[in-house]
Amino acid sequence: MSVINGIIDELDVKDPYEIHILEPSMVSFSRSQGGVFQGVIEGKTFEELILYRIFPFQYTTQYISVRNSKGEELGVVLDIDQLDEESRTEIDNELKFRYFLPLVTRIDSIKQKADLWIWELQTNLGPTRIVMRNLHEHMQYPSANRIILTDINGKRCEIRDWTSLDGHSRSQLKDAL
Amino acid sequence: MPILDKLPRAIEDQLTEEPLFHAVSDLMKDGQFGQQWLVLTEQEVSVWGTDGELVLKLAVSYITEVRAVGGVGGGSLLADTPSGPIILIRYTASLTSIFGFASKLIGAVAKGEERPTVSEKELPRNCPKCRNPLPDGSQACPVCKSNSRVLSRMLSYAKPYKMQMLAAVIMLIFTTLVELIPPFLTKMMVDDVLTPMNMGSTLLWIVIGLAATSLMITLMQTVRGMIGVWIGSKIMGDLRHDVYQSLMKLSLSFFDRRQSSQFIGRVNNDSEAMRQFMTDGVVWVTGEALRVIVIFVIMFNLDWKLTLLAMLPMPFMIVLSSVLWPMIGRRWYQQWRSIFRLNALVGDSLQGIRVVKAFGQENTEMSRYSVANKDLVRNNIRIEGLWQGIFPVFALVAGVGTLLTWYYGGSKVLGGEISTGTLIAMVTYLGMLLGPLQWVSQMINWASHALSAADRVFEIMDTPSDVPDTANPTELGRVKGDVEFKQVTYGYEKHHPVLKNVNLKVAAGEMIGLVGHSGAGKSTFINMICRFYDSDEGTITIDGTDIRNISQRDLRKQIGVVLQETFLFDGTIAENIAYSKPDATKLEIMRAAKIANAHDFIVQLPDGYDTRVGERGHKLSGGEKQRVAIARAIIHDPRILILDEATASVDTVTERQIQEAISRLVKGRTTFAIAHRLSTLRNADRLVVLERGKIIEVGTHEELLTAKGAYFKLVEAQKEMSKIKGVENA
């Protein structure tokens, strides 16, 4: 087995069925003048890169798939904390743009009007409103205290830990659930 | 051009040209919520803040391409320029469609191509008043409308039976009045017979009166009950019928997103809850309300001061009900959700029972079930417990009124102000009042239960089909079978297209083989022809008619499908073959089976064509089922035929039989076939190679082989595979 591995290493052939992990030292990310996420991956420059969270619910800053503009995977960054300062800031920003998921800081109200549930929310990105047809199809519970709310139109908000919300928000939530 | 929001003056004043298009986004560049305006003129694209400050300006001539890049929950508009891509504006998922359109429009202006026009589908559909999303296909905002809509809609189901309802109500009124007689007779007995010790004929007459009233009551209650059951069953049947009908009419995409087991509960339980409310509920409310009023009138006549005293606790009871109402409603919904989860879980694991057993995961499933079960038990206790708690509290509160009556009424009797009989009658009437008042809370229960059930039922009925029929469908008649895809783009999720800009012209009678890796869009391609989904962009025509202008009945008449997963309905083989043509003669059925290579094996079955198949019937093998399905398609006699991996799950011998059957079937019909084994597509007139939703190659088997492109690679890869298989088999 080791011999075979040795040969593959020598020839430097990428096994297409192996997950390619990007070494933190071999990658750097930045933002172009036009605001587009770009970077240098193992010596090659890409003027547009697309990021995917591999486990969007479980890990927000770990297991990031880096892909070119055609969607082909260039590799996986295991943890963005290991990257250099600029790369880390930009990758973090880009993830926040691509995975638009405001964090709910306060629930102003949850009202049921006609056949719609209307949530007035304060988030870390400003106030917003989420409208649902019903509760059972638009709420997800990825872990014990975490709730993901999805709007009729696909807009999403996250309640990271409902137990740590203020009293008003909690009672609104409890009333509805 | 329809423009949704008016451009603010501050921006408009600064423009040098008339804008071609503008749209407002709901995000700032830094990802915060906020508004920015995108404005397109003939010369430039600009982005503005709401107060008129310029964020970005780009000459249209500098742009090579504009893309709407979709993220999760949001997206951004990106312009490609010689100096690299530039982000124009960011938006949340609610605005995906309008900015998708913006990208196409700007791109068209930049490249000097034909400009697209905005369609209804691309504008965000919000109520202009409250900004909440509108239901599709309607301009009426449900939020701005009154809340009693659900109730009145529910009651409209009782309309066809109004005569019977009226009869029940009249009988109810009568019973109620008759029920009020006995206490009055008791009063007479006490005052006129027992107190004066006057043993005349009066006693006998009063007892006869009492007997007559109870006989009347019994009789009327029986008749009324029977009418109630009759109306109830009828309404329930109508409701179930309507729900099921709307379910059948919904498009596939509705079911893609939901577990099908949940609907079983919806169709049955929710309509039962609604029925209970309408028959028992409505009748009761009318009857009890009437009774309350009459009792009050009688009591006031007997002694108005004492009545007022007895009524002291009433406001308290009303307040209590109004506090409990919303709470109960929410708990019912909660309990419903638990039941719903439990049902979904059972449905899921039973459907996948083979997988569960194969992986030995019975214990995991059991523990998943018991978690959901515990949740249901908890919610059950919560709602029922609340329920059980309410009754005694109501009784206690009402009891205070009785106590007050006994005390003050008693002292009045002693003071000679009222007779003993009057006091007894008062207390009896008060006791009768307690009943309806308790029923008020039961009514709350019924009503809220029924309203939430109605909400869910109407939700199904109101869900518009994603593939609506046009008002004036074009009559097709018998088509030739020309099919054309014009720039068709479609994604199950709008922001993630599975088919991209597909163009293909197919002549009548041609056989097209669809080739590509899994996920390339082959099945989607086929789904589009059947119009299980409507394209997001572009059109599909049959004989030059847009399939959106053809009624679905008519369209499906032209299309026959043989799928990989053959589904036979519960019934005989003959019934299954004649599924699309119930009036087919026995000879037609046999002919179809013969062409499908199925006749021989069917005849050899002990029950022949009368063999029951489907869930509870005879187990046919995969190949046998497939051939029955082909016979079903043959008898349908479609002009356009779709074969989706029709031979994927059978052995080589059976495959040959099926192949033969298929080759007879496709003759003279426009055929689209998907197959994993490329060899089965050898007869195809043209092969279409799909990759990531795009057509990359079109041509005959030989042409594509000599071209040495993607198809060549696929063929080579399969040859490798069969070699390996050959080795394995040897």
Interface residues (C-beta under 8 A of the other chain):
Chain A: S32 Q33 G34 G35 V36 Q38 E47 E48 I50 P56 N93 K96 F97 R98 Y99 F100 L101 P102 K113 A114 D115 L116 I118 T123 L125 G126 P127 T128 R129 V131 R133 N134 L135 H136 E137 D151 I152 N153 G154 K155 R156 D175 A176 L177
Chain B: L27 K29 G31 Q32 F33 G34 V69 G71 V72 G73 G74 S76 L78 A79 T81 S83 G84 P85 I86 I87 R90 T92 A93 S94 T96 P124 R131 N132 P133 P142 V143 K145 N147 R149 V150 R257 R258 R330 Y333 Q334 R337 F340 R341 D455 R456 F458 E459 D462 E493 H495
